[in-house]
Amino acid sequence: MNKKQWYESLFENYAQKYDKESFTQGTVGECDFIENEIKFDKTLKILDVGCGTGRHSIELSKRGYAVTGIDLSDTQLARAREKAEKDNLKINFVKQDARHLPYQKEFDLAIMLCEGGFPLMETDEMNFEILTCVSKSLKEKGKFIFTTLNGLFPLYHSVEEFCATTSEEGNATYRSNTFNLMTFRDHNITEFEDDLGNKKTLECNERYYVPSEITWLLKSLGFNKIDIFGAKLGKFSRNDKLTTEDFEMLVIAER
């Protein structure tokens, strides 16, 4: 049996608590932006990659869209199904590894928000596999909207300080952050309490990307219109120029 990766351990029995994290509170505003981007076309099929507890899938489904949510975590998916059932929503939540998606030209839109898999993988190649699989899942004129960690931010700021100032009591904490300039990976110790009351400590690392890298990766997959903005929690906007102050970037790619 392969050793569990940190992101697999992190999302075990961490669904109720995950929904209380400060970074999961912007769902409605983010879905407003998505709707606007697809011109409120309810005929479109949406793929939510790394859907977690289903917050974007559920909100979009409430608004009348057909959504398929995929995630690697059983407990996150169980929570998503429970929430959807409570709201009488029919959403296809499926356990899938985003590096090996089975879909071919099935969706009009793919969303991957709040680091939905990408850029958590242990190698750059694996992160790229996620982009490749999402690209294959989209129809010819498909659109891809995602957020990812902004590599310009840690060059000017402490990631540890940023995480400390944006979290609430009871949220996960991050310490001993070290940012590697050669790999653009931030290594840290994440401490949190899971839904069962167990205190956990994990050694994590996430890949930060600079805009030119993202543009090149997406161009190599056939996307010809790539727009990148600063991602403001719950307030995505094409008016927010990406700066070194933005912890995340918002990427909108079209063929």
C-alpha positions in Angstrom: 0.0 0.0 0.0 1.5 3.4 -1.0 2.0 5.9 1.8 -0.9 8.4 1.9 -0.1 11.8 0.6 -0.6 14.7 2.9 -3.6 16.0 1.0 -5.3 12.5 1.3 -4.7 12.6 5.1 -5.8 16.2 5.4 -9.2 15.6 3.9 -10.0 12.4 5.9 -12.8 13.3 8.4 -12.4 17.0 7.8 -15.7 17.9 6.1 -17.7 19.7 8.8 -14.6 21.7 9.9 -13.6 22.3 6.3 -17.0 24.1 5.8 -16.1 26.4 8.7 -12.7 27.4 7.3 -12.4 31.1 6.4 -11.4 30.3 2.8 -14.6 28.4 2.1 -16.9 31.4 2.9 -17.1 33.0 -0.6 -19.3 30.5 -2.4 -22.3 32.7 -3.4 -20.2 35.5 -4.8 -18.0 33.1 -6.7 -21.0 31.4 -8.3 -22.4 34.8 -9.3 -19.2 35.4 -11.2 -19.3 31.9 -12.8 -23.0 32.4 -13.9 -22.1 35.7 -15.5 -19.1 34.2 -17.3 -21.4 31.5 -18.9 -24.1 34.1 -19.6 -26.6 32.3 -17.3 -27.0 29.5 -19.9 -28.8 26.7 -17.9 -28.2 24.2 -20.8 -24.5 24.0 -20.1 -23.0 20.9 -18.3 -20.5 21.8 -15.6 -17.7 19.8 -14.1 -16.5 20.7 -10.6 -13.0 19.4 -10.1 -11.9 18.8 -6.5 -15.5 19.7 -5.4 -14.8 19.0 -1.7 -18.0 19.3 0.3 -19.8 20.4 -2.9 -20.3 24.0 -2.0 -20.0 25.4 -5.6 -21.8 22.3 -7.1 -24.7 22.7 -4.7 -25.0 26.5 -5.2 -24.9 26.1 -9.0 -27.4 23.2 -8.8 -29.8 25.4 -6.8 -29.6 27.9 -9.6 -30.6 25.3 -12.2 -27.4 24.0 -13.6 -26.5 20.3 -14.2 -23.3 19.7 -12.3 -20.9 16.7 -11.8 -18.6 17.0 -8.8 -15.5 14.9 -8.5 -13.2 14.5 -5.5 -10.7 12.1 -4.1 -12.0 12.2 -0.5 -14.7 9.8 0.6 -15.6 12.0 3.6 -15.7 15.2 1.7 -18.0 13.5 -0.9 -20.2 12.0 1.8 -20.7 15.5 3.3 -21.5 16.9 -0.2 -24.1 14.2 -0.8 -25.7 14.8 2.6 -25.9 18.6 2.0 -27.4 18.0 -1.5 -30.0 15.6 -0.2 -31.0 18.0 2.5 -31.7 20.6 -0.3 -33.4 18.0 -2.5 -30.8 18.4 -5.2 -29.8 15.8 -7.7 -26.0 16.2 -8.2 -23.7 13.5 -9.5 -20.9 13.4 -6.9 -18.2 10.9 -8.0 -15.0 9.7 -6.5 -12.3 10.4 -9.1 -8.7 11.2 -9.2 -8.3 14.4 -11.2 -5.1 13.1 -12.7 -7.1 10.2 -14.3 -10.5 11.6 -15.4 -12.6 9.3 -17.7 -14.4 12.1 -19.5 -13.9 13.1 -23.1 -15.5 16.3 -24.5 -18.5 16.0 -22.2 -18.6 19.4 -20.4 -19.1 23.0 -21.4 -17.5 24.4 -18.3 -15.0 23.1 -15.8 -14.4 24.8 -12.5 -11.6 24.1 -10.1 -11.7 26.5 -7.2 -10.0 26.8 -3.8 -7.1 24.6 -5.0 -9.3 21.8 -6.1 -6.5 19.2 -6.6 -4.2 21.5 -8.6 -1.6 22.6 -7.2 -1.5 20.1 -4.3 0.1 17.2 -6.2 3.6 16.1 -5.3 5.2 16.8 -8.7 4.7 19.4 -11.4 4.0 16.6 -13.9 1.1 15.4 -11.7 -0.3 19.0 -11.5 -0.1 19.2 -15.3 -1.9 15.8 -15.6 -4.9 17.5 -13.9 -4.9 20.3 -16.4 -4.6 17.8 -19.2 -7.5 15.7 -17.9 -9.8 18.7 -17.4 -8.9 19.9 -20.9 -9.9 16.5 -22.4 -13.2 16.6 -20.4 -14.2 19.9 -22.1 -16.1 20.2 -25.4 -14.5 22.0 -28.3 -15.6 25.4 -27.2 -15.3 24.6 -23.5 -14.4 27.1 -20.8 -12.2 26.5 -17.8 -12.3 28.7 -14.7 -10.0 28.0 -11.8 -8.0 29.5 -9.0 -4.4 28.7 -8.0 -1.7 30.0 -5.7 0.0 33.1 -7.0 3.8 32.6 -7.2 4.4 36.4 -7.0 2.9 36.6 -3.5 5.6 34.7 -1.5 8.4 36.7 -3.2 7.1 39.7 -1.3 5.2 38.4 1.7 5.3 35.7 4.4 2.8 32.9 3.6 2.8 32.0 7.3 1.8 35.6 8.3 -0.9 35.7 5.6 -2.5 32.4 6.8 -2.4 33.6 10.4 -4.1 36.9 9.7 -6.9 35.4 7.5 -7.9 32.4 9.7 -10.5 32.3 12.5 -10.4 30.5 15.8 -10.8 26.8 15.3 -9.4 26.9 11.7 -6.3 24.9 10.6 -3.0 26.6 11.4 0.2 26.7 9.3 3.7 27.1 10.7 7.4 26.7 9.7 6.6 27.8 6.2 9.7 27.7 3.9 9.4 28.9 0.3 11.8 27.2 -2.1 12.8 29.6 -4.9 14.0 26.7 -7.1 10.7 24.8 -7.1 8.2 27.5 -6.0 6.9 25.1 -3.4 5.9 26.3 0.1 6.6 23.6 2.7 4.8 23.9 6.0 3.5 22.1 9.1 -0.4 22.1 9.1 -2.1 21.5 12.4 -5.9 21.1 12.7 -8.6 19.1 14.5 -10.7 16.8 12.4 -14.4 16.2 12.7 -13.9 13.4 15.2 -11.9 15.6 17.5 -8.5 14.2 16.6 -5.6 16.7 16.5 -3.5 16.2 13.4 -0.1 17.5 12.3 0.9 17.1 8.7 3.9 18.1 6.6 2.5 19.7 3.5 3.7 21.4 0.4 2.0 23.3 -2.3 3.2 24.6 -5.7 2.8 28.3 -6.4 2.7 29.3 -10.1 3.6 32.5 -11.9 1.1 33.8 -14.5 3.5 33.1 -17.5 3.8 29.4 -16.4 0.0 29.0 -16.3 -0.4 30.7 -19.6 2.2 28.5 -21.2 0.7 25.3 -19.7 -2.8 26.1 -20.9 -1.6 27.2 -24.4 0.1 23.8 -24.8 -3.3 22.2 -24.1 -5.0 24.2 -26.9 -6.5 27.1 -24.9 -5.9 30.3 -26.9 -7.6 32.9 -24.8 -6.2 33.0 -21.3 -7.1 35.7 -18.8 -5.5 35.9 -15.3 -6.7 38.2 -12.5 -6.4 38.6 -8.8 -8.7 36.2 -6.9 -10.6 38.0 -4.1 -12.5 35.6 -1.8 -16.2 35.6 -2.8 -15.7 38.6 -5.1 -14.2 37.3 -8.3 -13.9 40.0 -10.9 -12.3 40.7 -14.3 -11.6 44.2 -12.9 -9.0 42.9 -10.4 -5.6 43.1 -12.0 -3.2 40.5 -10.6 -0.7 42.0 -8.2 1.9 40.8 -5.7 -0.7 41.4 -3.0 -3.0 38.6 -4.3 -2.5 35.2 -2.6 -4.4 33.5 -5.4 -5.0 34.1 -9.0 -8.2 33.6 -11.0 -7.6 32.0 -14.4 -10.2 32.0 -17.2 -9.2 29.9 -20.2 -11.1 29.4 -23.5 -10.5 27.6 -26.7 
